[in-house]
Structure formats: C-alpha cells, structure tokens
Amino acid sequence: MKIYKKLIVGIFLLLPMVIMAQNSRFMNSTPEERAQAHTEWMQKNLNLSNSQLDKIKPINIKYAHEMEKIKNSDMSNMEKIKVVKEVDKKRIAEFKTVLSSEQLKIYNDKKN
C-alpha cells in the first residue's frame, strides 16, 4: 500500500512541472506554430472540409501575427485585453464566412 501512496504523491508532484513545460512551449512558439496548432485543433474538433481548411489556415496565421504584435507591444495589460477582444471579434467574423452555423456553435462551446 505504501508504494501506491508514493506513486500517487510522485504523480501530483510532477504534474505541475509537466503543465508548466507545456505552457512554456506554447508561450515560446512562433505565430506560425500557434496558427498551425489552432488550425489542427479546428480540423480535429470541427471536421473541416479541405476547402474550409484552405480558407481557415490563412485566417489563423493572420490573427496569430496580430496577437504577436499585441503581446510584444508596450500597452498595459488592460489595454491588451481590450485589443485582444476586438481582434478576436474580427477573427470570429472571418470564421463566420467559412464555417457552418453548427461548426461555429461547436467552436464557441469548446473555446469557452
């Protein structure tokens, strides 16, 4: 029984380190890598057609670069949050031209 307790304690001690490593990898990624990851997530969760995929990729790249500019700007955090929300609204508006209403619903449900 002691070995199981030690194993469980070990898992709980390692879990935060794994999470931090994943977050660090994401935070240090390029806009292209983040756009690719977002596109892959959308492909997996929304079952995009090839035509939709060809249209979604450039949208995700465009907005990943916009987010990078915001991240690297000298705005206050409150200003950044406001601008990010505005940019996200624009991105969603572009998604609406590509995705079906059902795909948009799934996207919004899984995003939140």
NORKAWO-V800568 format. One record per residue. N is the residue number from 1. RES is the residue in one small letter. PHI is phi in whole degrees, 0 to 359 (NA if undefined). PSI is psi in whole degrees, -180 to 180 (NA if undefined). D_CENTER is the distance of its C-alpha to the mean C-alpha in Angstrom with 2 decimals. Layout:
N_RES_PHI_PSI_D_CENTER ; N_RES_PHI_PSI_D_CENTER
//
This chain:
1_m_NA_-35_40.87 ; 2_k_297_-36_40.30 ; 3_i_296_-38_38.28 ; 4_y_294_-41_35.80 ; 5_k_297_-43_35.48 ; 6_k_295_-39_34.87 ; 7_l_296_-45_32.26 ; 8_i_296_-45_30.38 ; 9_v_299_-42_30.69 ; 10_g_299_-42_29.48 ; 11_i_297_-45_26.33 ; 12_f_294_-29_25.60 ; 13_l_283_-32_26.32 ; 14_l_277_-27_24.05 ; 15_l_304_-48_21.02 ; 16_p_299_-35_19.99 ; 17_m_293_-38_20.45 ; 18_v_294_-44_18.18 ; 19_i_297_-44_15.37 ; 20_m_297_-39_16.07 ; 21_a_296_-40_16.16 ; 22_q_294_-45_12.73 ; 23_n_297_-40_11.33 ; 24_s_297_-42_13.72 ; 25_r_298_-41_12.72 ; 26_f_290_-43_9.10 ; 27_m_293_-29_10.79 ; 28_n_265_10_13.41 ; 29_s_277_161_11.62 ; 30_t_278_163_12.55 ; 31_p_303_-37_10.90 ; 32_e_295_-40_12.01 ; 33_e_293_-41_10.48 ; 34_r_293_-41_6.89 ; 35_a_297_-42_8.00 ; 36_q_297_-44_9.67 ; 37_a_296_-41_7.13 ; 38_h_294_-41_5.26 ; 39_t_297_-43_9.01 ; 40_e_297_-41_10.09 ; 41_w_299_-44_8.10 ; 42_m_295_-42_9.65 ; 43_q_302_-46_12.85 ; 44_k_292_-45_13.16 ; 45_n_272_-23_12.59 ; 46_l_248_-4_14.21 ; 47_n_52_58_16.81 ; 48_l_293_143_16.68 ; 49_s_284_167_20.05 ; 50_n_299_-38_20.69 ; 51_s_297_-45_21.45 ; 52_q_296_-41_18.21 ; 53_l_300_-43_16.28 ; 54_d_297_-27_18.43 ; 55_k_271_-32_17.57 ; 56_i_287_-39_13.79 ; 57_k_307_-53_13.40 ; 58_p_294_-30_15.12 ; 59_i_296_-47_13.35 ; 60_n_296_-38_9.89 ; 61_i_295_-46_11.95 ; 62_k_304_-49_13.81 ; 63_y_282_-25_11.18 ; 64_a_295_-39_9.47 ; 65_h_291_-39_13.14 ; 66_e_297_-42_13.78 ; 67_m_294_-35_11.20 ; 68_e_297_-42_12.85 ; 69_k_299_-42_16.16 ; 70_i_295_-45_15.44 ; 71_k_302_-39_14.34 ; 72_n_270_1_17.57 ; 73_s_283_169_19.77 ; 74_d_263_20_22.52 ; 75_m_292_158_21.66 ; 76_s_289_163_21.90 ; 77_n_300_-38_18.95 ; 78_m_295_-41_20.15 ; 79_e_295_-42_20.30 ; 80_k_300_-44_16.80 ; 81_i_300_-44_15.54 ; 82_k_298_-46_17.80 ; 83_v_293_-40_16.80 ; 84_v_299_-41_13.01 ; 85_k_298_-41_14.04 ; 86_e_295_-44_16.33 ; 87_v_295_-40_13.98 ; 88_d_297_-38_11.55 ; 89_k_298_-41_14.84 ; 90_k_295_-42_15.76 ; 91_r_297_-45_12.69 ; 92_i_298_-39_13.35 ; 93_a_300_-39_16.98 ; 94_e_290_-38_16.41 ; 95_f_300_-36_14.55 ; 96_k_298_-25_17.71 ; 97_t_280_-12_19.86 ; 98_v_245_-41_18.35 ; 99_l_270_152_17.31 ; 100_s_286_166_19.98 ; 101_s_297_-35_20.33 ; 102_e_293_-41_19.71 ; 103_q_295_-40_16.42 ; 104_l_297_-40_15.37 ; 105_k_297_-46_16.63 ; 106_i_299_-44_14.75 ; 107_y_302_-50_11.41 ; 108_n_294_-38_12.35 ; 109_d_295_-43_13.79 ; 110_k_282_-28_10.97 ; 111_k_292_-35_8.40 ; 112_n_269_NA_11.12
//
